[in-house]
């Protein structure tokens, strides 16, 4: 089939690779425009942009698809189908309607639960024990289109958002490959979503990242792993008389009782009920390190953290 691929981050690249290896003709790749990054603020192309160039596929980086000119260019590719994986721009109706077979989206949740921008993080933060990836037909709503196929993915008790992300992107690429094969055979069917159980996964805000030790231990643990590795849940601790921000990257439920924020032992910290043991952290200006390494370098710790 003649396909337009639309995606931006690392999450999208395995699906692009799967479509190429399946022999489909990708006539254009749409991705977000390069952005300044790093100390030199040089413009950096997205992972999808770089992958498309390696495959020799034409790349388009419009800032918006709402204008008539961009919609004419999109339609001129003559694609039968568009595949969308974490693209990051709104697709207006003329774009959705341009390909003969419409636009298929790979979404990282078991719809209708966790529609929206941050389904991976929100599922973990809510304490969900399973999630999944789904291929759906896009419409003008927010992840409301009919679903074709899906794959359930278990969420382990200490699994981080980063680990779930990597599992999802591999599983999702394979799922999209199977969906396209079924579509070619004429055997791909779609089931409308129900509204029962619909939950919105709002974008993660940096203001959410600070850890509230007064919450129950399971909620603190889910908060930490749901925000790992980015933006990283954090707390402050007094190190050598200086208040230092520390990101908690990995944790597990711990043992012990104390006032919220009390340091018990081996980076086990008391919560509103129960305790959380930090197993990997990152000090300001330092790399990620295990708890033992942090404790060796931190010196004498105070009795509480904030």
C-alpha positions as CSV (number, residue, x, y, z in Angstrom):
1,X,0.0,0.0,0.0
2,X,1.0,3.6,-0.4
3,X,1.4,5.0,3.1
4,X,2.0,8.3,4.8
5,X,3.7,7.8,8.2
6,X,3.2,10.5,10.9
7,X,5.2,10.3,14.1
8,X,7.9,12.1,16.1
9,X,9.6,10.4,19.2
10,X,11.6,7.2,19.7
11,X,8.3,5.4,20.4
12,X,7.3,5.8,16.7
13,X,10.5,4.5,15.1
14,X,9.9,0.7,15.5
15,X,6.5,1.0,13.8
16,X,8.1,3.0,10.9
17,X,10.7,0.3,10.6
18,X,8.1,-2.4,10.6
19,X,6.1,-0.8,7.8
20,X,9.2,-0.4,5.7
21,X,10.3,-4.0,6.3
22,X,6.8,-5.2,5.4
23,X,7.3,-3.9,1.9
24,X,4.8,-1.0,1.9
25,X,5.6,2.1,0.0
26,X,6.0,5.0,2.4
27,X,5.5,8.1,0.1
28,X,6.1,10.7,2.9
29,X,6.9,11.0,6.5
30,X,5.4,13.8,8.6
31,X,7.1,14.7,11.9
32,X,7.5,17.7,14.2
33,X,10.0,20.4,13.1
34,X,13.5,20.4,14.5
35,X,13.9,22.1,17.8
36,X,16.9,23.8,19.5
37,X,18.4,21.4,22.1
38,X,21.6,21.0,24.1
39,X,24.0,23.6,25.4
40,X,24.6,25.0,22.0
41,X,20.8,25.2,21.2
42,X,21.4,23.7,17.8
43,X,18.3,22.5,16.0
44,X,17.9,18.7,16.5
45,X,15.8,16.5,14.2
46,X,13.3,14.2,15.7
47,X,14.1,10.4,15.9
48,X,11.5,9.8,13.2
49,X,13.0,12.4,11.0
50,X,16.5,10.8,11.3
51,X,15.1,7.3,10.7
52,X,13.1,8.5,7.6
53,X,16.3,10.1,6.2
54,X,18.1,6.8,6.7
55,X,15.4,5.0,4.7
56,X,15.5,7.7,2.0
57,X,11.9,8.8,2.5
58,X,10.8,12.4,1.9
59,X,10.2,14.3,5.2
60,X,7.7,17.0,5.9
61,X,7.7,19.2,9.0
62,X,4.8,21.6,8.9
63,X,4.0,23.5,12.1
64,X,0.3,23.0,11.5
65,X,-2.0,21.0,9.2
66,X,-4.9,23.4,9.5
67,X,-4.0,25.5,6.4
68,X,-5.3,24.7,2.9
69,X,-1.9,24.7,1.4
70,X,-0.6,22.0,3.7
71,X,-3.8,20.0,3.2
72,X,-3.3,20.2,-0.6
73,X,0.3,18.9,-0.3
74,X,-0.8,16.1,2.0
75,X,-3.5,14.9,-0.5
76,X,-1.1,15.2,-3.4
77,X,0.9,12.2,-2.1
78,X,-1.9,10.0,-3.2
79,X,-1.6,7.7,-0.2
80,X,-4.1,5.0,0.5
81,X,-3.6,5.1,4.2
82,X,-1.9,7.2,6.9
83,X,-0.3,5.6,10.0
84,X,-0.1,7.9,13.1
85,X,2.1,7.1,16.1
86,X,2.7,9.9,18.6
87,X,2.9,12.6,16.0
88,X,2.0,15.5,18.2
89,X,-0.1,17.7,15.9
90,X,-3.9,17.9,15.5
91,X,-5.2,16.2,12.3
92,X,-8.2,18.2,11.0
93,X,-11.0,16.6,9.0
94,X,-9.5,17.3,5.5
95,X,-6.3,15.4,6.6
96,X,-8.3,12.5,8.1
97,X,-10.4,12.2,4.9
98,X,-7.6,12.5,2.4
99,X,-6.4,8.8,2.3
100,X,-8.8,6.4,0.8
101,X,-8.6,4.1,3.8
102,X,-8.3,6.9,6.4
103,X,-5.8,7.2,9.2
104,X,-4.8,4.5,11.7
105,X,-3.4,5.4,15.1
106,X,-1.4,3.3,17.4
107,X,-2.4,4.2,21.0
108,X,-0.8,3.2,24.2
109,X,-3.7,2.1,26.4
110,X,-6.7,-0.2,26.5
111,X,-9.3,2.2,25.2
112,X,-11.5,3.9,26.3
113,X,-9.3,4.0,29.4
114,X,-6.6,6.6,29.2
115,X,-7.4,8.6,26.1
116,X,-5.1,11.5,25.7
117,X,-1.6,12.7,25.9
118,X,0.0,10.6,28.7
119,X,-1.6,7.1,28.9
120,X,1.6,5.3,29.9
121,X,2.4,7.5,32.9
122,X,-1.2,7.8,34.0
123,X,-1.8,4.1,34.0
124,X,1.2,3.5,36.3
125,X,0.4,6.5,38.5
126,X,-3.2,5.1,39.0
127,X,-1.8,1.7,40.0
128,X,-3.2,-0.1,37.0
129,X,-2.0,-3.7,36.8
130,X,-2.4,-4.0,33.0
131,X,-2.6,-1.8,30.0
132,X,-2.0,-2.4,26.3
133,X,-1.6,-1.0,22.8
134,X,-4.4,-0.6,20.2
135,X,-4.8,0.2,16.6
136,X,-7.8,2.4,16.0
137,X,-9.4,4.4,13.1
138,X,-8.9,8.1,13.8
139,X,-11.8,10.5,13.9
140,X,-12.2,14.1,15.0
141,X,-12.5,13.2,18.7
142,X,-9.6,12.6,21.1
143,X,-8.8,8.9,20.8
144,X,-12.5,8.1,20.3
145,X,-12.3,6.2,17.0
146,X,-13.3,2.6,16.4
147,X,-10.8,0.0,17.5
148,X,-9.4,-2.8,15.2
149,X,-6.9,-4.8,17.2
150,X,-5.2,-4.6,20.6
151,X,-2.7,-6.4,22.8
152,X,-2.8,-6.5,26.6
153,X,0.4,-5.7,28.5
154,X,0.8,-6.5,32.2
155,X,2.3,-3.8,34.5
156,X,4.6,-5.3,37.1
157,X,4.5,-3.9,40.6
158,X,7.8,-2.0,40.3
159,X,7.7,-1.4,36.5
160,X,8.6,2.2,35.5
161,X,7.1,4.3,32.7
162,X,10.3,4.0,30.8
163,X,10.2,0.2,30.9
164,X,6.5,0.2,29.9
165,X,7.2,2.6,27.1
166,X,9.9,0.3,25.6
167,X,7.6,-2.7,25.9
168,X,4.8,-0.9,24.3
169,X,6.8,0.5,21.3
170,X,8.0,-3.0,20.4
171,X,4.6,-4.7,20.9
172,X,2.9,-1.8,19.1
173,X,5.1,-2.1,16.0
174,X,4.3,-5.8,15.7
175,X,0.6,-5.1,16.2
176,X,0.5,-2.4,13.5
177,X,2.3,-4.8,11.1
178,X,-0.4,-7.4,11.7
179,X,-3.2,-4.9,11.3
180,X,-1.8,-3.7,7.9
181,X,-1.6,-7.3,6.7
182,X,-5.2,-7.9,7.7
183,X,-6.2,-4.6,6.0
184,X,-4.6,-5.8,2.8
185,X,-6.5,-9.1,3.0
186,X,-9.7,-7.2,3.6
187,X,-10.2,-8.8,7.0
188,X,-9.5,-5.9,9.4
189,X,-12.7,-5.1,11.2
190,X,-13.4,-2.1,13.6
191,X,-15.5,-2.0,16.7
192,X,-16.9,1.3,18.0
193,X,-15.7,2.3,21.5
194,X,-18.1,2.5,24.4
195,X,-18.0,5.5,26.7
196,X,-18.3,3.4,29.8
197,X,-14.9,3.5,31.6
198,X,-13.5,6.3,29.5
199,X,-10.7,8.2,31.4
200,X,-8.6,11.1,30.1
201,X,-4.8,10.9,30.5
202,X,-3.9,14.6,30.8
203,X,-0.4,15.8,30.0
204,X,2.2,15.5,32.7
205,X,3.0,18.8,34.3
206,X,6.3,19.5,36.0
207,X,4.4,20.8,39.0
208,X,3.2,17.3,39.7
209,X,6.7,15.9,40.1
210,X,7.4,16.7,43.7
211,X,6.8,13.8,46.0
212,X,4.2,14.2,48.8
213,X,5.3,11.8,51.6
214,X,2.0,12.3,53.4
215,X,0.3,10.1,50.8
216,X,0.0,6.3,51.3
217,X,3.1,4.3,50.4
218,X,1.5,2.6,47.4
219,X,0.5,6.0,45.9
220,X,4.0,7.4,46.4
221,X,5.5,4.3,44.8
222,X,3.2,4.6,41.8
223,X,4.0,8.3,41.5
224,X,7.7,7.6,41.4
225,X,7.7,4.8,38.8
226,X,5.0,6.6,36.7
227,X,7.3,9.6,36.3
228,X,10.5,7.7,35.8
229,X,12.7,8.5,33.9
230,X,11.0,11.8,32.9
231,X,10.4,14.3,34.4
232,X,11.4,12.3,37.5
233,X,9.6,12.5,40.8
234,X,11.7,14.4,43.3
235,X,12.2,15.5,46.9
236,X,14.7,17.7,48.8
237,X,17.2,16.6,51.4
238,X,19.8,18.5,53.4
239,X,23.2,17.4,52.3
240,X,26.2,19.1,54.1
241,X,24.0,22.0,55.1
242,X,22.6,22.5,51.6
243,X,19.1,21.7,50.4
244,X,19.6,19.4,47.5
245,X,17.0,18.1,45.0
246,X,17.1,14.4,44.4
247,X,15.1,12.5,41.8
248,X,13.6,9.1,42.8
249,X,14.0,6.9,39.7
250,X,13.2,3.5,41.1
251,X,11.5,2.3,44.3
252,X,9.7,-0.5,45.9
253,X,7.4,-0.8,48.9
254,X,9.4,-0.9,52.1
255,X,9.0,-1.7,55.8
256,X,8.8,0.6,58.7
257,X,6.7,3.2,60.5
258,X,7.3,6.9,61.1
259,X,6.1,10.4,60.5
260,X,5.8,11.2,56.7
261,X,9.3,12.0,55.3
262,X,11.2,10.2,58.1
263,X,14.4,8.5,56.8
264,X,14.2,5.0,58.3
265,X,17.2,3.1,56.9
266,X,18.8,2.4,53.5
267,X,16.8,5.2,51.8
268,X,13.5,3.7,53.2
269,X,11.2,6.7,53.8
270,X,8.0,6.7,55.8
271,X,4.8,7.8,54.1
272,X,1.4,8.7,55.3
273,X,0.8,5.0,55.8
274,X,3.6,2.4,55.2
275,X,7.0,3.2,53.6
276,X,8.8,3.3,50.3
277,X,12.4,2.1,49.7
278,X,14.3,4.0,47.0
279,X,16.5,1.8,45.0
280,X,17.8,4.3,42.3
281,X,18.1,8.1,42.6
282,X,19.8,11.0,40.9
283,X,21.2,14.0,42.7
284,X,21.3,17.5,41.0
285,X,24.1,17.6,38.5
286,X,24.9,13.8,38.8
287,X,24.0,10.7,37.0
288,X,21.6,8.0,38.1
289,X,23.0,5.8,40.9
290,X,21.8,3.0,43.1
291,X,20.9,3.6,46.8
292,X,24.1,2.3,48.2
293,X,26.3,4.5,45.9
294,X,24.1,7.6,46.9
295,X,24.5,6.8,50.6
296,X,28.3,6.4,50.4
297,X,28.6,9.8,48.7
298,X,26.0,11.7,50.7
299,X,27.7,11.8,54.0
300,X,25.6,12.1,57.2
301,X,22.0,12.3,56.3
302,X,19.4,14.2,58.3
303,X,16.5,12.3,59.9
304,X,13.9,13.6,57.4
305,X,13.4,14.6,53.8
306,X,11.0,17.1,52.2
